[in-house]
Amino acid sequence: MGLTGGQYPQPGEISLAHNGVLFLDELPEFKRTVLEVMRQPLEDREVTISRARFTVNYPSSFMLVASMNPSPSGYFNNSDAPITSSPAEMQRYLSKISGPLLDRIDIHIEVTPVPFEKLSEERKGESSVDIRNRVTKARELQTERFKNFDNIHYNAQMNVKQIRQFCKISEESKQLLKIAMEKLNLSARAYDRILKVSRTIADLADSKDIQSEHITEAIQYRSLDREGWLN
């Protein structure tokens, strides 16, 4: 079937994930041509399949979650690893995921190995119940925010005009963003993604306005904009 539906148009994995989650494990192992077809649905929330005699549109508003290793061997910066990859091999591996596709992914997070001391400590973090309550409250805030808009229910669905309306930031935050844009060479699309993520961080903190710490946190979630693990 594939992600988009194959030779004979039918809903593919992207459309079947409509209003849900599409999880892709080992992202660089997919063909680059396959990954590139996600650019349009991630932007427009629908997928268009064109054939010689007709064109079909399927809804595809989904949350993309993907995982990947930093290198083909799966071991990065580990001198004791049984298999290592050269910088050229790692760059070739990571280059399977294009910049335009990364631009459309809101959050990039590097997950480092957890040391034994952390695994064995007895200190408890925030409970799942408390996290769920915060998320539920944030979603309720967003539902109220967009109650007068058709087909918009949460921050990720905002277009540029709505971002400008609901993601106003202070001069201090603008300077933080300016530095990040210049240092990380971010695109206009990444700029808007940072604003949307910072709006959600503020909602989770029950903050009416986006604060500078929310912008800083959102910038930190663009790790692959910093040339990935090779930087």
Stockholm file with secondary structure:
# STOCKHOLM 1.0

chainA/1-231         MGLTGGQYPQPGEISLAHNGVLFLDELPEFKRTVLEVMRQPLEDREVTISRARFTVNYPSSFMLVASMNPSPSGYFNNSDAPITSSPAEMQRYLSKISGPLLDRIDIHIEVTPVPFEKLSEERKGESSVDIRNRVTKARELQTERFKNFDNIHYNAQMNVKQIRQFCKISEESKQLLKIAMEKLNLSARAYDRILKVSRTIADLADSKDIQSEHITEAIQYRSLDREGWLN
#=GR chainA/1-231 SS CTTTCCSSCCCCHHHHTTTSEEEESSGGGSCHHHHHTTHHHHHHSEEEEECSSCEEEEECCCEEEECCCSSTTSCCSCTTCSSCCCHHHHHHHHTTSCHHHHHTCSCBCCCCCCCHHHHHCCCCCCCHHHHHHHHHHHHHHHHHHTTTSTTCCSGGGCCHHHHHHHCCCCHHHHHHHHHHHHHHTCCHHHHHHHHHHHHHHHHHTTCSSCCHHHHHHHHHTBGGGGTGGGC
#=GC SS_cons         CTTTCCSSCCCCHHHHTTTSEEEESSGGGSCHHHHHTTHHHHHHSEEEEECSSCEEEEECCCEEEECCCSSTTSCCSCTTCSSCCCHHHHHHHHTTSCHHHHHTCSCBCCCCCCCHHHHHCCCCCCCHHHHHHHHHHHHHHHHHHTTTSTTCCSGGGCCHHHHHHHCCCCHHHHHHHHHHHHHHTCCHHHHHHHHHHHHHHHHHTTCSSCCHHHHHHHHHTBGGGGTGGGC
//
